[in-house]
Amino acid sequence: MTPRRFGLSKSKITLFEQCPKRLWLSVHRPELAEETDSVRASFAAGHAVGGFACELLPDGIMVSADDGLAAAAEHTTHVLQSGWQHPIFEATFVHDGVLIRADILEPRAEAGTRGWHLAEVKNTTGAKAYHIGDIATQLWVMRQCGVDVRSAAVRHLDSTFTLTHPGDYAGLFTDTDVIGLVEPIAAGRSVVVAEARATLAGSEPTREPGDHCDDPFTCSFKAYCNRHLPPPPEWPVSLLPDAAGKKVARQLAAQGIASLIDAPAQAMPSPKLARVHHATVTGEIWHDADAIRRETADWAFPRIYLDFETIQFAIPRWIVTRPFSQVPFQFSAHIETGDGTMRHVEFLCADGSDPRRACAEALVKLPATGTVIAWNASFERQCLLGLASLFPDLAPALQSLADRLVDLLPVARRHYYHRDMRGSWSIKAVLPTLAEIGYDNLVEVKSGADAQSAYLEAIDPATDPTRADAIRDALLDYCRRDTEAMVQVLAALTR
């Protein structure tokens, strides 16, 4: 019997190079994969950026796969043989059972001869190490098909690009040449292809979980491969915070210590890690209320507890924005006076229009005196100063808010720890240890990532108006919870 010959692609070879077992499972047991919403969103965003890069080359031709990949390969061959000397999008080639679709091929002329430039479009602001393998596979297939590829590059977003005129995206993308890195890898591709095909022809490979499960991407079969592992300890050493804590965790794991309960106190090199260790082992809460009261005594009233939600577009949508600029579309502010009264102010623009001017105008109506309190205040400061630079007429009031900012996070980090925080001082980790509210009762929007996804759904013209109203309510509930959380945390920390 002739062994089955498995078709391969650049993506399958990438899976193989991360882990042969991942490739095998993707072909033979795809139903075991568990893909998150964030993975699907990332794929969709990358596809959109790739399509936009093609739109910037209006004289190009798209090789459609509507009639199948074999027809796409035939179409590509016909285009090349016709003498076409303009960009080709999704050019399709097959060699030795390996099929690739090149994002963009552009003609290149050197010394009177003509060849092609290969551009792999990526939704990043720079070339990454994991891009190289993809391009190597494409280069190998195309050259084996007789295509004269002269150069190859990662075509990525230019982080310095600023949209200054609506619709003018000249300069949005830039190429990082990688031909020198790619050619040696391409030269060995036939061996890799043979190894991948042999893996697919055999039984499920055996490989223990390890760092490769998350490098360069988290494997969608991770849960399946971990199913037989013993449950982790209740308090694993991995919850030790920060780089120093992760280093200690690796050292402890190398010694066979998996639980922080079993770790010796002398292994903790800093007071912070010692406090985390002691609280975890004993269950005692580290809470220096006197120190917190001293640090916050001069936080003048009215106290404005402020939190922003922002959106990042890979392709700038509004003028004076760059790729992945943080654009605030929402804020919540709880305002506390000296006599203990509280009022709430909120802003949300989720209709798809540029929210910045309306956001800035709402912000300048906040009290002109008093302390502005944030959790990880550098983010709120960035939002305020960005708006101030954009709107000079509102800059003094926005600058004043930024100047009055204080950060509650480092205060909590220095003087409070409960083992249920599990090594994190995020507001979501701290709040449930101090108050009877948390984020679990929120339904749709429970995190900043959820807020961004909800915003994108809300501004989508295809979203039903009733659904958009529900999303708006969920966004308001979430942002309000963030500032309410700061109010309750500060009150509890100072008691």
C-alpha positions in Angstrom: 0.0 0.0 0.0 1.3 3.4 -0.9 1.7 5.6 2.2 -0.6 8.6 2.3 1.1 11.8 1.1 0.1 14.7 3.3 -0.2 18.2 1.9 1.7 20.9 3.7 1.6 24.7 3.9 3.7 27.4 5.4 1.5 27.5 8.4 1.7 23.7 9.0 5.5 23.9 8.7 5.4 26.6 11.3 3.4 24.4 13.6 5.9 21.5 13.0 8.8 23.7 14.0 7.1 24.8 17.2 6.2 21.2 18.1 5.8 18.1 15.9 2.9 17.0 18.1 1.0 20.2 17.4 1.3 19.6 13.6 0.1 16.0 14.0 -2.9 17.0 16.1 -3.8 19.8 13.8 -4.2 17.3 10.9 -5.4 14.1 12.7 -7.3 15.5 15.7 -8.3 19.1 14.9 -11.4 18.8 17.1 -9.2 18.9 20.2 -8.0 22.4 19.5 -9.2 25.2 21.8 -8.9 28.6 20.3 -9.7 31.7 22.3 -11.6 34.8 21.2 -8.3 36.8 21.4 -6.6 34.4 18.9 -9.5 34.6 16.5 -9.5 38.4 16.9 -5.8 38.5 16.2 -6.2 36.5 13.1 -9.0 38.7 11.8 -6.9 41.8 12.5 -3.9 40.4 10.6 -6.1 39.6 7.7 -7.5 43.1 7.6 -4.0 44.6 7.7 -2.9 42.4 4.9 -5.9 43.4 2.8 -5.2 47.1 3.4 -1.6 46.7 2.3 -2.9 45.3 -1.0 -5.3 48.3 -1.4 -2.4 50.6 -1.3 -1.1 49.0 -4.5 -4.0 49.7 -6.9 -2.3 48.4 -10.0 -2.0 44.9 -8.5 -4.0 41.7 -9.2 -5.5 39.4 -6.7 -5.2 35.6 -7.2 -8.6 34.3 -6.0 -9.0 31.0 -4.3 -12.7 30.9 -4.8 -12.4 28.0 -7.3 -9.9 26.1 -5.1 -6.2 26.3 -4.5 -5.3 24.2 -7.5 -7.0 26.7 -9.7 -5.3 29.6 -7.8 -1.9 28.0 -8.6 -2.8 27.7 -12.2 -3.9 31.3 -12.3 -0.6 32.4 -10.8 1.3 30.5 -13.4 -0.7 32.1 -16.2 -0.2 35.6 -14.8 3.6 35.1 -14.6 3.8 33.6 -18.0 1.8 36.5 -19.5 4.6 38.8 -18.6 2.7 40.7 -15.9 4.8 43.4 -14.3 2.7 44.7 -11.5 2.1 43.5 -8.0 0.5 40.1 -7.4 -1.5 39.4 -4.3 -1.9 35.9 -2.8 0.3 34.4 -5.6 -0.1 30.6 -5.1 2.6 28.0 -5.7 3.0 24.3 -5.0 6.3 22.3 -4.8 6.7 18.8 -3.4 3.2 18.9 -1.9 3.9 22.2 -0.1 1.4 25.0 -1.0 2.1 28.6 -0.2 0.2 31.9 -0.9 2.5 34.9 -0.9 1.0 38.1 0.5 2.6 40.4 -2.1 4.9 39.9 -5.0 6.3 43.0 -6.6 8.4 43.2 -9.8 12.0 44.2 -9.4 14.5 45.1 -12.2 18.2 44.9 -11.7 21.0 45.2 -14.3 18.5 45.0 -17.1 16.9 41.8 -15.8 13.6 41.4 -14.0 12.8 39.5 -10.9 10.4 39.7 -7.9 10.3 41.1 -4.4 8.4 39.0 -1.8 6.7 41.0 1.0 5.1 39.1 3.9 2.6 41.5 5.5 2.4 41.5 9.3 0.2 43.2 11.8 3.2 44.4 13.8 5.5 47.5 14.0 8.6 45.4 13.3 10.0 42.1 12.0 9.9 39.3 14.5 12.0 36.1 14.7 9.0 33.9 14.0 8.3 35.7 10.7 11.5 34.3 9.2 10.4 30.7 9.0 7.3 31.6 7.1 9.2 33.6 4.5 11.8 30.8 4.2 9.2 28.3 3.3 7.7 30.7 0.7 11.1 31.5 -0.8 12.0 27.8 -1.1 8.7 26.9 -2.8 8.8 29.8 -5.2 12.4 29.3 -6.3 11.7 25.6 -6.8 8.9 26.6 -9.0 11.3 28.7 -11.1 10.3 32.2 -9.8 13.2 34.6 -9.7 12.8 36.0 -6.2 15.5 38.7 -5.8 14.6 40.0 -2.3 12.3 39.3 0.6 11.0 41.4 3.5 8.6 41.6 6.3 6.2 44.4 5.4 5.0 45.8 8.7 3.4 49.0 10.1 5.7 52.0 10.5 5.4 53.0 14.2 6.4 56.6 13.2 3.7 57.0 10.7 1.1 59.7 11.6 -2.2 60.1 9.8 -2.2 63.8 8.9 -4.9 63.8 6.2 -7.9 61.5 6.0 -7.3 58.7 3.6 -3.6 59.5 3.0 -1.8 56.3 4.1 1.4 56.8 2.1 4.2 55.5 4.3 2.0 53.4 6.6 4.0 50.3 5.8 7.8 49.8 5.7 9.9 46.8 4.7 12.5 45.1 6.8 14.8 43.2 4.5 15.3 39.6 5.7 16.7 37.9 2.6 20.1 37.3 4.3 18.4 35.6 7.2 15.9 33.6 5.1 18.1 32.1 2.4 20.1 29.7 4.7 16.9 28.5 6.2 15.2 28.0 2.8 18.2 25.9 1.7 17.3 23.3 4.4 13.6 23.4 3.8 13.4 20.1 1.9 14.7 18.3 5.0 12.2 20.0 7.2 9.4 19.1 4.8 10.4 15.5 4.8 10.5 15.4 8.6 7.1 17.0 8.9 5.6 14.6 6.4 7.1 11.6 8.2 5.6 12.9 11.5 2.2 13.1 9.9 2.5 9.5 8.5 3.3 8.1 11.9 1.4 7.8 15.2 0.8 10.7 17.6 4.3 12.0 18.7 5.2 11.9 22.3 6.4 15.2 23.8 6.1 16.5 27.3 4.7 20.0 27.8 7.3 22.8 28.2 8.2 26.3 27.2 7.6 25.4 23.5 3.9 25.2 24.3 3.8 29.1 24.4 6.6 30.0 22.0 6.1 31.7 19.7 2.3 31.3 20.3 0.2 29.5 22.8 -0.7 26.1 21.4 -4.4 25.4 20.9 -3.8 21.8 22.0 -2.3 22.8 25.3 -5.2 21.6 27.4 -5.2 18.2 25.6 -1.5 17.7 26.2 -1.8 18.7 29.9 -4.8 16.5 30.6 -2.8 13.8 32.3 -0.6 16.0 34.4 -1.2 16.1 38.1 -3.2 19.2 39.2 -0.9 22.1 40.2 -0.5 23.0 43.8 -2.9 25.4 45.3 -0.1 28.0 45.8 2.4 27.3 43.0 5.8 29.0 43.1 4.9 30.7 39.8 2.7 33.2 41.6 5.8 35.0 42.9 5.6 38.4 41.3 7.9 40.4 39.0 11.1 39.3 37.2 12.8 38.7 40.5 10.0 36.4 41.7 10.0 34.5 38.4 13.7 33.9 38.7 13.2 32.5 42.2 10.3 30.4 41.0 12.5 28.8 38.3 15.2 28.1 40.9 12.7 26.5 43.2 11.2 24.4 40.4 14.7 23.2 39.4 15.0 22.0 43.0 11.8 20.1 42.7 9.8 22.6 44.8 6.4 23.2 43.1 4.4 24.8 46.0 5.3 28.0 47.7 4.2 26.5 50.9 7.2 24.2 50.7 9.7 26.9 49.8 12.1 28.0 52.5 11.8 31.6 53.7 15.5 32.2 53.1 15.0 31.7 49.4 13.2 35.0 49.2 15.8 37.7 48.2 13.7 40.8 48.9 11.2 42.1 51.5 8.5 42.2 48.9 8.9 38.5 48.0 9.3 37.6 51.7 5.9 39.2 52.4 4.3 37.3 49.6 5.8 34.1 50.8 4.9 34.7 54.5 1.3 35.7 53.7 0.9 32.6 51.4 2.3 30.2 54.0 0.6 31.6 57.1 -2.6 33.2 55.6 -1.7 36.4 57.5 -2.5 39.6 55.7 0.2 42.2 55.2 -1.5 45.6 55.9 0.4 48.6 57.1 -2.6 51.0 57.4 -0.5 53.6 59.3 2.0 53.9 56.4 -0.9 54.1 53.9 -2.5 56.9 55.9 0.7 58.8 56.0 1.3 58.5 52.2 -2.2 59.6 51.3 -2.8 62.2 54.0 -2.0 65.1 51.6 -4.3 63.8 48.8 -6.5 66.8 48.8 -10.3 66.9 48.3 -12.2 66.7 46.1 -10.7 63.4 45.2 -11.3 62.4 41.6 -11.0 58.7 41.0 -10.3 58.4 37.3 -10.2 55.5 34.8 -10.0 55.5 31.0 -10.8 52.8 28.4 -9.0 53.1 25.1 -9.0 51.5 21.7 -6.0 50.8 19.5 -6.3 50.5 15.7 -3.5 49.0 13.7 -4.5 51.1 10.8 -4.9 54.7 12.1 -8.5 55.8 11.7 -8.4 59.4 12.9 -6.0 62.2 12.1 -2.9 62.6 14.4 -2.9 59.0 15.4 -0.3 56.3 14.7 -0.5 52.5 14.4 -1.8 51.2 17.8 -2.2 54.7 19.3 -4.2 54.6 22.5 -7.3 56.5 21.8 -9.6 57.1 24.8 -13.3 56.5 24.1 -14.5 56.3 27.7 -13.9 57.4 31.2 -15.4 57.1 34.6 -14.8 59.5 37.5 -16.0 59.2 41.1 -15.7 62.5 42.8 -15.5 62.5 46.6 -15.8 65.6 48.7 -14.3 66.2 52.1 -17.6 65.6 53.9 -17.9 62.1 52.4 -20.4 62.8 49.6 -19.8 61.1 46.3 -21.0 61.8 42.8 -20.3 60.0 39.6 -19.4 61.4 36.1 -19.0 59.2 33.0 -18.3 59.6 29.3 -18.7 57.1 26.5 -18.5 57.6 22.7 -19.3 54.3 20.9 -20.8 55.5 17.7 -17.7 55.1 15.6 -16.8 58.8 15.4 -13.5 60.3 16.7 -14.2 60.4 20.5 -11.2 62.6 21.5 -12.7 66.1 21.4 -15.9 65.1 23.2 -13.8 63.2 25.7 -11.5 66.1 26.4 -14.5 68.5 26.7 -16.1 66.2 29.3 -12.8 65.9 31.2 -12.3 69.7 31.6 -15.6 69.9 33.4 -14.1 67.8 36.3 -13.1 69.8 39.4 -10.2 72.2 38.8 -8.8 71.5 42.3 -8.1 68.4 44.3 -6.3 65.1 43.8 -6.8 62.9 40.8 -6.4 59.2 41.8 -5.7 56.4 39.3 -4.5 52.8 39.5 -1.3 52.7 37.4 -1.5 56.4 36.8 1.0 56.5 33.9 -1.8 55.2 31.7 -4.2 58.0 32.7 -1.4 60.6 32.4 -0.7 59.4 28.9 -4.3 59.8 27.9 -4.6 63.3 29.5 -1.4 64.6 28.0 -2.2 63.1 24.6 -5.5 65.0 24.6 -3.8 68.2 25.8 -1.4 68.1 22.9 -4.2 67.7 20.5 -6.5 70.4 21.8 -4.5 73.5 22.8 -7.6 75.4 23.9 -8.3 72.7 26.5 -4.7 72.0 27.3 -4.4 74.0 30.6 -7.3 72.1 32.3 -6.1 68.8 30.9 -2.6 69.5 32.0 -3.9 70.4 35.5 -5.6 67.0 35.8 -2.3 65.3 34.8 -0.3 67.4 37.2 -2.6 66.4 40.1 -2.5 62.7 39.4 -1.4 60.3 42.1 -1.0 56.5 41.8 -2.8 54.2 44.3 -1.2 51.1 42.9 2.4 51.5 44.3 0.9 52.5 47.7 -1.0 49.2 47.8 2.0 47.3 46.5 4.2 48.7 49.3 1.9 48.2 52.2 -0.7 45.5 51.4 -0.8 41.9 50.4 -3.4 39.2 50.8 -2.6 35.7 49.6 -5.8 35.5 47.5 -4.2 38.2 45.3 -1.9 35.4 44.1 1.0 37.6 43.3 -0.9 40.4 41.5 -1.7 43.9 42.6 -4.2 44.5 39.7 -7.3 46.3 40.9 -9.2 43.1 40.1 -7.0 41.1 42.4 -7.0 43.6 45.3 -10.7 44.6 45.4 -12.2 41.2 46.4 -9.8 40.9 49.3 -11.0 44.2 50.8 -14.6 44.6 49.7 -17.7 42.6 49.1 -17.8 43.5 45.4 -15.6 42.4 42.5 -15.9 41.9 38.8 -17.4 38.4 38.7 -21.0 39.7 38.6 -20.3 41.7 35.4 -21.6 39.8 32.4 -20.1 40.9 29.1 -17.3 43.3 29.9 -15.0 42.2 32.7 -11.6 43.4 31.5 -9.9 46.0 29.3 -9.6 43.5 26.5 -13.3 42.8 26.8 -13.9 46.6 26.6 -12.0 46.9 23.4 -13.8 44.0 21.8 -17.2 45.4 22.9 -16.3 48.8 21.5 -15.4 47.3 18.1 -18.7 45.4 18.1 -20.6 48.6 19.1 -19.2 50.7 16.3 -19.7 48.0 13.6 -22.4 49.2 11.3 -23.7 45.7 11.1 -24.5 45.6 14.8 -28.2 45.7 15.6 -29.1 49.0 17.5 -30.6 47.0 20.4 -27.4 45.1 20.7 -25.3 48.3 20.5 -27.4 49.7 23.4 -26.7 46.6 25.5 -23.0 46.9 24.8 -23.0 50.5 25.8 -24.6 49.6 29.1 -22.0 46.9 29.7 -19.2 49.3 29.0 -20.5 51.9 31.4 -21.0 49.2 34.1 -17.4 48.0 33.7 -15.7 51.4 33.7 -17.9 52.6 36.7 -16.7 49.4 38.6 -13.1 50.4 38.1 -13.4 53.8 39.7 -15.8 52.5 42.4 -13.2 49.8 43.1 -10.6 52.5 43.8 -12.9 54.3 46.2 -13.5 51.2 48.2 -9.9 50.0 48.1 -8.5 53.3 49.4 -11.2 53.4 52.1 -10.4 49.9 53.3 -6.6 50.4 53.1 -6.7 53.4 55.3 -9.0 51.9 58.0 
